[in-house]
Amino acid sequence: MANPGYGKRTAPGQHPRSPHDFAHLPPREAAIAAYIDRLPDGADISVKTLAKTLPYGQCALRTALNRLQQAGHLRRGREHLTAESGSARWITRSWFSRTARDDDWWARFTRGGVPEAEREDPERGRPTRSRAHILLAALGRTTPSLSLSQADCAALAPLLLPWFERGATDETIRQALTTGLPTPVHSPAALLRTRLTRKLPPEPEPEPEPVPVRPPLRMLECATCRTPGRPEALPGGTCGACRGERAPTRHKAPLPATSVHARAAEIRAAMSLKPRGRTPV
């Protein structure tokens, strides 16, 4: 810990911790930033003290802290304080922010103009970073020469959307952006912008239209003559139902009244001539 009144100061309005807090930084700077982020307020974060704990020399730590300041995570300055006795003095301050801030935010913070919403609710929800933003921010971990700032990632992220739409995977994009780099890389953002535009994969060919499924061939039997086949293909000599004909309906003509009476008389005469049976004893 530093002397009372000195050491690390946490900036207001930070987002909750997540695994991707310092993904846009090179590996060394990301490790140092994660270590400082977990130190309590008032901890000594000077180069000499950090060199006693971290596996880096003072020159490397000084360079890393300068890069953290350029990335918007650290600001070092002086603050004017007035003691109870009435004496005033300037003391050195080091403010650290887990969330990267731009110069305008730090300028407003220096003037005391941080929005009240950030002061009252430091654990407010973190805006979700897109898949493209995370991919671009992570390039600096494997390829330090392609380290990008948060503003560069936000500006280049829309150029990755056509890659995703054309089926490119994260590994395919990473290889296209990091293979065959010039030495040195003067402007990582300009180089990546050129590669994202020129190496865009071609649009996939449209899928062929599906071949229509041929209906199955079926052959049914006639319900009347049991002949298999379609009616129009049946030869002659088959039943009328196969040929689509309707069977004619036969109607019998009614008998005249005289014929009916004569037929009834014949039936009565035949019944009268029939021998009668004997009554059993």
C-alpha positions in Angstrom: 0.0 0.0 0.0 1.1 3.6 -0.7 1.3 6.3 2.0 -2.1 7.5 3.2 -3.7 9.7 0.6 -1.7 8.3 -2.3 -1.8 5.3 -4.6 -4.4 3.9 -6.9 -7.7 5.7 -7.3 -10.6 3.9 -9.1 -12.5 5.9 -11.7 -16.3 6.0 -11.3 -18.8 4.4 -13.5 -17.0 1.2 -14.4 -18.7 -1.8 -15.8 -18.7 -5.2 -14.0 -15.7 -7.5 -14.6 -15.8 -9.9 -17.5 -13.3 -12.2 -19.3 -12.9 -9.8 -22.2 -12.1 -6.6 -20.2 -8.6 -6.2 -21.7 -8.8 -8.4 -24.8 -7.9 -5.5 -27.0 -4.5 -5.1 -25.3 -1.2 -7.0 -26.0 -0.6 -9.9 -23.6 1.8 -8.0 -21.3 -0.3 -4.9 -21.0 -3.4 -7.1 -20.5 -1.7 -9.0 -17.6 -0.5 -5.8 -15.9 -4.0 -4.1 -16.3 -5.7 -7.1 -14.9 -3.3 -7.1 -11.9 -3.8 -3.4 -11.2 -7.6 -3.7 -11.6 -7.7 -6.1 -8.7 -5.7 -4.0 -6.4 -7.6 -2.0 -3.8 -7.7 1.7 -3.7 -4.6 3.2 -2.1 -2.3 0.4 -3.5 1.1 1.6 -4.7 1.2 1.2 -8.4 4.5 2.9 -9.0 7.0 1.3 -11.4 9.4 0.3 -8.6 6.7 -1.4 -6.5 5.2 -3.2 -9.5 8.6 -4.5 -10.5 9.0 -6.2 -7.1 5.8 -8.3 -7.7 5.4 -8.7 -11.4 7.9 -10.6 -13.7 8.8 -7.4 -15.6 11.6 -4.9 -15.4 11.1 -1.2 -14.6 11.6 -0.2 -18.2 9.0 -2.7 -19.5 6.6 -1.6 -16.8 7.0 2.0 -17.6 6.3 1.3 -21.3 3.3 -0.8 -20.4 1.8 1.9 -18.1 2.2 4.4 -20.9 0.3 2.1 -23.3 -2.4 1.7 -20.7 -2.7 5.4 -20.6 -2.9 5.7 -24.4 -5.6 3.0 -24.4 -7.7 5.0 -21.9 -7.4 2.8 -18.8 -4.9 4.9 -16.8 -4.5 8.6 -16.1 -1.7 10.1 -14.0 -1.8 13.6 -12.7 -1.8 15.9 -9.7 -4.6 17.0 -7.4 -4.8 20.1 -5.3 -5.8 19.4 -1.7 -6.4 21.7 1.3 -5.6 20.4 4.7 -7.6 21.0 7.8 -5.0 23.5 8.9 -5.7 25.5 5.8 -2.5 24.7 4.0 -2.8 23.6 0.4 -0.6 21.4 -1.6 -0.5 19.4 -4.9 -0.2 15.6 -4.7 0.3 13.0 -7.4 -2.7 10.8 -8.4 -3.1 7.7 -10.5 -6.6 7.0 -11.6 -7.4 3.6 -13.1 -10.5 2.5 -15.1 -11.4 -1.0 -16.1 -13.5 0.4 -18.8 -11.4 2.2 -21.5 -12.3 5.9 -21.6 -11.6 8.4 -24.3 -9.9 11.8 -23.8 -13.2 13.7 -23.6 -14.4 11.5 -20.7 -11.1 12.0 -18.8 -11.3 15.7 -19.5 -14.8 15.9 -18.0 -13.6 13.7 -15.1 -10.8 16.1 -14.4 -13.2 19.1 -14.3 -15.5 17.1 -12.1 -18.1 16.8 -14.8 -18.8 13.1 -14.7 -22.5 12.4 -15.2 -24.4 11.8 -12.0 -25.8 8.5 -13.4 -22.3 7.1 -13.5 -21.6 8.2 -10.0 -24.8 6.7 -8.5 -24.8 3.4 -10.5 -21.3 2.2 -11.1 -22.5 -1.4 -11.7 -24.8 -0.5 -14.5 -25.1 -3.0 -17.4 -22.3 -3.3 -19.8 -23.1 -2.9 -23.5 -22.6 -6.1 -25.3 -19.7 -6.1 -27.6 -20.2 -7.8 -31.0 -18.5 -10.9 -32.2 -16.5 -8.8 -34.7 -15.4 -6.4 -32.0 -14.1 -9.2 -29.8 -12.3 -10.9 -32.7 -10.5 -7.7 -33.6 -9.6 -6.8 -30.1 -8.1 -10.3 -29.5 -5.7 -10.0 -32.5 -3.2 -8.1 -30.4 -2.8 -11.1 -28.0 -1.4 -13.4 -30.7 0.0 -10.7 -33.0 1.2 -7.7 -31.0 1.8 -5.6 -34.1 -1.9 -5.7 -34.8 -3.0 -4.3 -31.4 -6.0 -2.0 -31.9 -7.6 0.6 -29.7 -11.3 0.4 -28.8 -12.1 3.1 -31.4 -10.3 1.2 -34.1 -12.2 -2.0 -33.2 -15.5 -0.2 -33.4 -14.6 1.4 -36.8 -13.5 -1.9 -38.3 -16.2 -4.2 -36.9 -18.8 -3.4 -39.7 -16.3 -4.7 -42.3 -16.5 -8.2 -40.7 -20.2 -8.5 -41.2 -19.9 -9.6 -44.9 -17.3 -12.2 -43.9 -19.8 -13.7 -41.4 -22.6 -13.6 -43.9 -20.5 -15.6 -46.4 -19.7 -18.3 -43.9 -16.2 -17.4 -42.8 -15.2 -18.7 -39.4 -13.2 -16.8 -36.7 -10.1 -18.9 -37.4 -10.4 -18.3 -41.2 -10.6 -14.5 -40.6 -7.8 -14.6 -38.1 -5.5 -16.3 -40.6 -6.4 -14.0 -43.4 -5.6 -10.9 -41.3 -2.3 -12.2 -39.6 -0.6 -14.2 -42.4 2.2 -12.6 -44.3 2.4 -9.3 -42.4 5.0 -6.7 -43.4 7.7 -5.7 -41.1 7.2 -3.3 -39.4 3.4 -2.6 -39.3 3.1 1.2 -39.3 -0.7 1.4 -39.0 -2.5 -1.7 -37.8 -5.9 -0.2 -38.4 -5.2 0.8 -42.0 -3.6 -2.6 -42.8 -6.6 -4.5 -41.4 -9.0 -2.3 -43.3 -7.3 -3.0 -46.6 -7.2 -6.8 -45.9 -10.8 -6.9 -44.8 -11.8 -5.3 -48.1 -9.5 -7.1 -50.5 -9.5 -10.6 -49.0 -13.3 -10.7 -48.7 -14.3 -14.3 -49.8 -16.6 -14.6 -52.8 -20.3 -15.0 -52.3 -21.3 -18.6 -52.1 -23.0 -20.1 -55.2 -26.7 -20.4 -55.0 -27.9 -23.8 -54.1 -29.5 -25.8 -57.0 -33.2 -26.1 -57.1 -34.4 -29.4 -55.7 -35.3 -32.0 -58.2 -39.1 -32.6 -58.1 -39.9 -36.0 -56.6 -41.5 -38.2 -59.2 -44.8 -39.7 -58.0 -44.9 -43.4 -57.5 -46.4 -45.6 -60.3 -49.4 -47.4 -59.1 -51.7 -50.0 -60.8 -55.1 -50.8 -59.4 -57.5 -53.6 -60.1 -61.0 -53.1 -61.5 -63.6 -53.6 -58.8 -65.8 -55.5 -61.2 -63.6 -57.8 -63.3 -60.4 -57.6 -61.2 -58.4 -56.6 -64.3 -55.2 -54.6 -63.3 -54.3 -51.5 -65.1 -55.6 -48.0 -66.0 -59.0 -47.9 -67.8 -57.6 -46.1 -70.8 -54.9 -48.8 -71.3 -57.2 -51.8 -71.0 -57.9 -53.7 -74.2 -61.3 -54.4 -75.5 -63.4 -57.2 -74.2 -63.2 -56.1 -70.6 -66.2 -55.1 -68.5 -68.1 -51.9 -69.0 -66.8 -50.5 -65.7 -63.2 -50.6 -67.0 -64.3 -48.8 -70.1 -66.2 -46.1 -68.1 -69.6 -47.3 -69.2 -72.6 -47.6 -67.0 -74.5 -50.8 -66.9 -78.0 -50.4 -68.4 -80.9 -50.7 -65.9 -83.6 -53.2 -66.9 -87.2 -52.5 -66.1 -90.0 -55.1 -66.5 -93.3 -53.9 -68.0 -96.3 -54.4 -65.7 -98.8 -57.2 -66.6 -102.4 -56.3 -67.8 -105.3 -56.7 -65.3 -106.9 -59.6 -67.3 -103.7 -61.6 -67.2 -103.5 -61.1 -63.5 -107.0 -62.4 -62.9 -106.5 -65.4 -65.1 -103.3 -66.3 -63.3 -105.1 -66.1 -60.0 -107.9 -68.4 -61.2 -105.3 -71.0 -62.3 -103.6 -70.9 -58.9 -107.0 -71.4 -57.1 -108.0 -74.4 -59.3 -104.6 -76.0 -58.7 -105.1 -75.7 -55.0 -108.6 -77.3 -55.1 -107.4 -80.4 -57.0 -104.6 -81.1 -54.5 -105.4 -84.2 -52.3 -106.2 -83.4 -48.7 -104.2 -85.1 -46.0 -105.8 -87.5 -43.4 -106.2 -86.5 -39.8 -104.0 -88.7 -37.7 -105.8 -90.9 -35.0 
